[in-house]
Each structure stands twice: as structure tokens, then as C-alpha cells.
Amino acid sequence: MANLKELRGRIKSVASIAQITRAMEMVASMKLRKVQAKAQSFHPYTEEIRYMIERISGKVASEGDVPLFTRREVQTVGILVITSDRGLCGSYNSNLLFGLKRYADELIAAGKKVKFWCYGRKGYAWLTRRGFEVERFFVEPPLDRADFTAAKMIGQALVEAFTDGTIDEAKLYYTRFVSMIKFAPTNEGFLPISTIEVGKGAGDSSYDLDFLLEPDAAAVFNRLMPRYLETVVFDAMLQSLTSEHASRRMAMKGATDAAVRMNKGLKKIYNRARQENITKELLDIVGGASAVS
Amino acid sequence: MAELHLRIVTPDRTIVDRKVAGVRFAGIDGSYGILPHHAPLMTAIAQAGTVQITELDGKEIDLFASDGFAQVQNNVLTLVCEAGEFAHEIDLERVKAAEQKAREKLAGLDRLSTEFVKAEAALRKALAREMLARKGSGSTTLS
């Protein structure tokens, strides 16, 4: 049979695909562990910053002292989109970008302008392909080596755009890690800060409010806020990275399983064809022998 | 001997989490010395600051710590900073390169621009690190 050779080739290629996807799965789960460790060691820092803010927020007199809290009429919305640099990670990017498209369309329909900040090449490629205006695309450092400095840079860029009036509102569009098999695209408000209350009566009164503040509450608070925003950005980055690796691990596991299954089926077909061939040859020989005698 | 619990937290790791005898650090409006049973306090740390820890046995250890906050509560001093490293961890070569870069940048900038302020901050940090590294290499107090 002529397709024996062809089958052998297919079996070989499917086997090597399985090998590659298995390797990618392993790499992804290793990276996942690394990111999780990073998130773990970052946790205390967030806790401390958050705690300090809660302690101090009741001491800041009014909104006038804290520009990052001031609401304005929204004309332009800035969105930070966090995606992956690479593909082959299941529906991780498409899920996020699908929701983003709908959200952006809604904003535009409401007569608002939308500006994008991108982290991760996939999101950037997607947005530019659809003719959206990307304000800034963060290339360095690559997502794999994303550290707190990167979060700081991005946070500062957004704060700058917010304070100089380029945007009136900033949003984070990223993927939140729910569990190993569940990732939720999330749209989170970033600026103006709404997650924290300021002014009299704000903050948890169970904290000991009687403490020294040097030089004064507003000065410390306004220094604290950018740090807080950086932790928010970094958290979003870590969540996205964790989701990406978990998603890729899952996709690659699926691919490996499918390839193994396919290989099994192909082998069965191949063996059957081979056996058929042998039987045919044997029949030929027997037939030939009986004709001679 | 009275003890003070010191915690130094950075985004990467918790550097210090133990009892000490006293801590000195640079705040934005001057130098602070915190001894055990200090009154509750909250303040900001200088952009390029140094921290000096006095251990329970009287030894002193230097640290670089920048862009952060300090708070005292219930005899626990927490320093939350963006960067923090022990004097003996500082890579002098790298710091020198950073200093060089900052100086070059400063030379070509307008004094009133934000870039100038940023470069100046970078230079300050490099210089503070350099000072600590030099001091650290000569002393025997490091563990």
C-alpha cells in the first residue's frame, strides 16, 4: 500500500508535536510557580502600604489636598491593557480583548475619547490592527521579566497623563487569576482613586489615630498615593502573568493530550494497513506456489 | 535591655524582621533616631536614604533604603521602601556606572525640567549607595 510511508510520516510529526507541547506545558508551569513566588514575596509590601493609607486617610482634611482623588467630567478615558507577548495560551488574550472591544465601543458611542496604554505585544497588535490609537506601548522590560520598576514606570505614565489632563479617567484592563482553570477579564477603575475614602470619618476608626505625623498628613499622604498606585499596577501585572501561564499550561496540556490520542489512532491505522499488506503478500506467495506445483 | 522590633519591607522581599536595639534613618525633613518604646509615628523616608541599625549586642549595620515610609506602632518600627539593600550587598561597579550615567545625563539637561529632577535623584541614590559600599568594605561589623 502506498500510504504506509505517508502514515509513518504523520505518526512521526504528531509525536514530535506532542513532545513540543509537553515541553511548553512544563515551561509554563515552571514560570507559573515563579510568578506565584514573586506575588507571595510582594504581598507584605502591599499590605503595609494599604495599612498606612487606612491609618492616615482620616487625617487628610479635604479633597482639595489630594489631586488624585478629584473627579472631573470625563471626556477622555485612558485604558491600560495588559496582555501576553506570545500566543499559544488558549483564549487568554481573545477573552480579554473581546470584552475590551465592547467596552471601547460603548465609550465611543457615548461620545468619549479612548486612549490606550499597552503592556504585552498581543494587545498592541490587536489594537493597531483595528485602528485604535495607542498612546504608548511598553516594550521594556518584556513581560517575563516584569518587575516592580516596570509597574512604577507604567503607574507614573498614567498618573502623569491624568494630572496634565490628557485623560480624565484611567482604567486597568487585565485578567484576574481566579483559580488554576479560571481567569476573569477585569475592568478596574484606577484614577481618580475611588477605592479609598478620604476626609473626616474615613479610614477604620479601630486604628489608633493618635500618632505623630512628620511633616504633616497631606505631605505623607501625597507621597503614599503614587506608591499605592504602583502596587495596584504591579498586582494587575502579576495577576495577568499568573493567568497567562496557567492558561498556556492548560492549552498545552490539551494539545499534548490531543496529540497523544491522535498518535494512538494513527498507529492503529498504520498497523492495520501493514498487516493487510503482509496478508496480501502471503496470499500472493501461496497462490504462486500452488500454481507452480 | 529594651528591644525594638524592626521590619523592613520592599516589593521583592522582607529584608529585616527581628529585634534590634535602635535604628537611625533619614526622613524627608531630617534625621530620625528610633529607640525602643517610641511614640506612634508615621513619616516618609528620604529619596536616597541610609538606615543604620544598632543590634542588640551593640554592633552597627548600614543599609541603603529609598523612597519609602516609616511607621512606629506598639514598639514595632516598619520601614516600607522601594529599594533596600545591606551595605555588603551593594555592587560598587554597578553603582559607579549608574553614577556616571546620571552625571552625563545631568550635564545636558535644563535645570527646570522634570528629567533633571529625575536624573538628580538617580545621582543621589548612586552616591548614597557608593558611600555605604565604601564604608561597608572597611568595617568589620557586617555579618
Interface residues (C-beta under 8 A of the other chain):
Chain A: S41 F42 P44 Y45 E48 I49 M52 R55 I56 D147 F148 K152 D208 D210 F211 L212 L213 E214 P215 A219 V220 R223 L224 R227 T231 F234
Chain B: V9 T10 P11 D12 R13 T14 G27 I28 D29 A39 P40 L41 M42 T43 A44 D67 G68 F69 Q71 V72 Q73 T78 V80 E82
